Amino acid sequence: MEKCKELIPKVVAQEVNSIAPAAWIHREVVRLRPFEAHNRRIARALANAFLQLGGHVAIFFPDREELCLAISEDLEHPGHLAQFYEEVLRWNISQGGLRP
């Protein structure tokens, strides 16, 4: 929670690219499962909020299995999910993107 509080002002001020923080919050919510239900859905919503705070468009994940693999891989190799987010963001933009 403390890291989240620290990241939000930096993302809003665009001191950091919001892709890595978005990937981080997504992975942490999925990993910690803080809610009784819908943790994956909440994780995607929070990640999209981080992306939009940083000036990116909200993204849609076209392949749930690829997303789950990217999250698992990120647990062993931090940074992998952020790279996956960059790929998905480019794909979303090429498809017209989601509108805020």
KEFI-402297 format. One record per atom (N, C-alpha, C): atom name; x, z, y; residue in one letter. Coordinates in steps of 0.2 Angstrom, whole numbers, m for minus. Layout:
at/c1/c3/c2/aa
CA/X/Z/Y/a .
...
END
This chain:
at/c1/c3/c2/aa
N/4/0/m6/m .
CA/0/0/0/m .
C/4/0/6/m .
N/10/4/6/e .
CA/14/4/12/e .
C/17/m3/13/e .
N/19/m6/8/k .
CA/22/m13/9/k .
C/17/m17/12/k .
N/11/m17/10/c .
CA/6/m21/13/c .
C/5/m20/20/c .
N/5/m13/22/k .
CA/4/m11/29/k .
C/10/m14/33/k .
N/16/m14/30/e .
CA/22/m17/34/e .
C/22/m24/35/e .
N/19/m28/29/l .
CA/19/m35/30/l .
C/14/m38/34/l .
N/8/m35/35/i .
CA/3/m38/39/i .
C/5/m40/46/i .
N/7/m35/50/p .
CA/9/m37/56/p .
C/15/m43/57/p .
N/19/m43/52/k .
CA/25/m48/52/k .
C/22/m55/50/k .
N/17/m55/46/v .
CA/13/m61/44/v .
C/10/m64/50/v .
N/6/m59/53/v .
CA/2/m61/59/v .
C/6/m64/65/v .
N/12/m60/66/a .
CA/17/m62/71/a .
C/21/m68/69/a .
N/20/m71/63/q .
CA/23/m76/60/q .
C/31/m75/60/q .
N/33/m69/59/e .
CA/40/m67/58/e .
C/42/m68/51/e .
N/38/m69/46/v .
CA/39/m71/39/v .
C/34/m76/37/v .
N/36/m80/33/n .
CA/31/m85/30/n .
C/26/m82/26/n .
N/20/m83/26/s .
CA/15/m79/23/s .
C/15/m81/15/s .
N/18/m86/13/i .
CA/18/m88/6/i .
C/20/m82/1/i .
N/26/m80/2/a .
CA/29/m74/m2/a .
C/25/m68/m2/a .
N/23/m66/4/p .
CA/18/m60/4/p .
C/11/m61/1/p .
N/9/m67/1/a .
CA/3/m69/m2/a .
C/3/m68/m10/a .
N/9/m71/m12/a .
CA/11/m71/m19/a .
C/12/m64/m22/a .
N/15/m60/m17/w .
CA/16/m53/m19/w .
C/10/m49/m20/w .
N/5/m49/m15/i .
CA/m1/m46/m16/i .
C/m5/m48/m21/i .
N/m5/m54/m23/h .
CA/m9/m57/m29/h .
C/m6/m54/m35/h .
N/1/m54/m36/r .
CA/4/m51/m42/r .
C/2/m44/m43/r .
N/3/m40/m37/e .
CA/2/m33/m38/e .
C/m5/m31/m39/e .
N/m10/m34/m37/v .
CA/m17/m32/m38/v .
C/m18/m34/m46/v .
N/m16/m40/m48/v .
CA/m17/m41/m55/v .
C/m13/m37/m59/v .
N/m7/m35/m57/r .
CA/m3/m30/m61/r .
C/m5/m23/m62/r .
N/m7/m21/m56/l .
CA/m10/m14/m55/l .
C/m17/m12/m57/l .
N/m21/m18/m57/r .
CA/m28/m17/m58/r .
C/m31/m11/m55/r .
N/m31/m11/m48/p .
CA/m34/m5/m45/p .
C/m42/m4/m45/p .
N/m45/m10/m47/f .
CA/m52/m10/m46/f .
C/m55/m10/m53/f .
N/m61/m7/m54/e .
CA/m64/m7/m61/e .
C/m66/m14/m63/e .
N/m67/m19/m59/a .
CA/m69/m26/m61/a .
C/m66/m31/m56/a .
N/m66/m37/m57/h .
CA/m64/m42/m53/h .
C/m58/m42/m49/h .
N/m53/m39/m53/n .
CA/m46/m39/m50/n .
C/m43/m45/m48/n .
N/m44/m50/m53/r .
CA/m41/m57/m51/r .
C/m44/m60/m45/r .
N/m51/m60/m45/r .
CA/m54/m63/m39/r .
C/m52/m59/m33/r .
N/m52/m53/m33/i .
CA/m50/m49/m27/i .
C/m42/m51/m25/i .
N/m38/m52/m30/a .
CA/m31/m54/m29/a .
C/m31/m61/m25/a .
N/m35/m65/m28/r .
CA/m35/m72/m24/r .
C/m37/m72/m17/r .
N/m43/m68/m16/a .
CA/m45/m67/m9/a .
C/m40/m64/m5/a .
N/m37/m59/m7/l .
CA/m32/m55/m3/l .
C/m26/m60/m1/l .
N/m24/m64/m6/a .
CA/m18/m69/m6/a .
C/m20/m74/0/a .
N/m27/m76/m1/n .
CA/m29/m81/4/n .
C/m29/m79/11/n .
N/m31/m72/11/a .
CA/m31/m69/18/a .
C/m24/m69/21/a .
N/m19/m67/17/f .
CA/m12/m67/19/f .
C/m10/m74/21/f .
N/m12/m79/17/l .
CA/m10/m86/19/l .
C/m13/m88/26/l .
N/m20/m86/27/q .
CA/m23/m88/33/q .
C/m20/m84/39/q .
N/m19/m78/38/l .
CA/m16/m74/44/l .
C/m9/m77/46/l .
N/m6/m80/41/g .
CA/1/m84/43/g .
C/0/m91/45/g .
N/m6/m93/46/g .
CA/m7/m100/48/g .
C/m8/m105/43/g .
N/m8/m104/37/h .
CA/m9/m108/31/h .
C/m16/m109/30/h .
N/m18/m114/26/v .
CA/m25/m115/24/v .
C/m26/m110/18/v .
N/m32/m109/16/a .
CA/m34/m105/10/a .
C/m33/m110/4/a .
N/m31/m108/m1/i .
CA/m30/m112/m7/i .
C/m34/m111/m13/i .
N/m35/m116/m17/f .
CA/m39/m116/m23/f .
C/m34/m117/m29/f .
N/m34/m113/m34/f .
CA/m30/m114/m40/f .
C/m34/m118/m45/f .
N/m31/m125/m46/p .
CA/m35/m129/m50/p .
C/m34/m128/m58/p .
N/m29/m124/m60/d .
CA/m28/m122/m67/d .
C/m27/m115/m68/d .
N/m31/m111/m70/r .
CA/m31/m104/m71/r .
C/m25/m102/m76/r .
N/m24/m106/m81/e .
CA/m19/m105/m86/e .
C/m12/m105/m82/e .
N/m11/m110/m78/e .
CA/m5/m111/m75/e .
C/m4/m105/m70/e .
N/m9/m103/m67/l .
CA/m8/m97/m62/l .
C/m6/m91/m66/l .
N/m10/m90/m72/c .
CA/m8/m84/m76/c .
C/m1/m84/m78/c .
N/2/m90/m80/l .
CA/8/m91/m83/l .
C/13/m89/m77/l .
N/12/m92/m71/a .
CA/16/m91/m65/a .
C/16/m83/m63/a .
N/11/m80/m64/i .
CA/11/m72/m63/i .
C/15/m69/m68/i .
N/14/m71/m74/s .
CA/18/m67/m79/s .
C/26/m69/m78/s .
N/27/m75/m77/e .
CA/34/m77/m75/e .
C/37/m73/m69/e .
N/33/m72/m64/d .
CA/35/m68/m58/d .
C/37/m61/m60/d .
N/34/m58/m65/l .
CA/36/m51/m67/l .
C/43/m51/m69/l .
N/45/m56/m73/e .
CA/52/m56/m75/e .
C/57/m59/m70/e .
N/54/m64/m66/h .
CA/59/m68/m62/h .
C/55/m68/m55/h .
N/56/m62/m51/p .
CA/53/m62/m44/p .
C/54/m68/m40/p .
N/49/m71/m37/g .
CA/50/m77/m33/g .
C/47/m83/m36/g .
N/46/m82/m42/h .
CA/43/m88/m46/h .
C/35/m90/m43/h .
N/32/m84/m42/l .
CA/25/m85/m40/l .
C/24/m88/m33/l .
N/29/m86/m29/a .
CA/29/m89/m22/a .
C/31/m97/m22/a .
N/35/m99/m27/q .
CA/37/m106/m28/q .
C/30/m109/m30/q .
N/27/m106/m35/f .
CA/21/m109/m38/f .
C/16/m110/m32/f .
N/15/m105/m28/y .
CA/11/m105/m22/y .
C/12/m111/m17/y .
N/19/m112/m16/e .
CA/21/m118/m12/e .
C/18/m124/m15/e .
N/19/m125/m22/e .
CA/17/m131/m25/e .
C/9/m132/m24/e .
N/6/m126/m26/v .
CA/m2/m127/m25/v .
C/m4/m128/m18/v .
N/m1/m125/m13/l .
CA/m2/m126/m6/l .
C/m2/m134/m5/l .
N/4/m137/m7/r .
CA/5/m144/m5/r .
C/m1/m148/m9/r .
N/m2/m146/m15/w .
CA/m8/m150/m19/w .
C/m14/m149/m15/w .
N/m16/m143/m13/n .
CA/m22/m142/m9/n .
C/m22/m146/m3/n .
N/m17/m146/1/i .
CA/m17/m150/7/i .
C/m18/m158/6/i .
N/m15/m160/0/s .
CA/m15/m167/m2/s .
C/m23/m169/m4/s .
N/m26/m163/m6/q .
CA/m33/m164/m8/q .
C/m38/m163/m2/q .
N/m35/m162/4/g .
CA/m40/m160/10/g .
C/m40/m153/11/g .
N/m38/m149/7/g .
CA/m37/m142/8/g .
C/m44/m138/9/g .
N/m44/m132/8/l .
CA/m50/m128/10/l .
C/m51/m126/17/l .
N/m56/m126/20/r .
CA/m57/m125/27/r .
C/m58/m117/28/r .
N/m55/m114/33/p .
CA/m56/m107/34/p .
C/m63/m106/37/p .
END
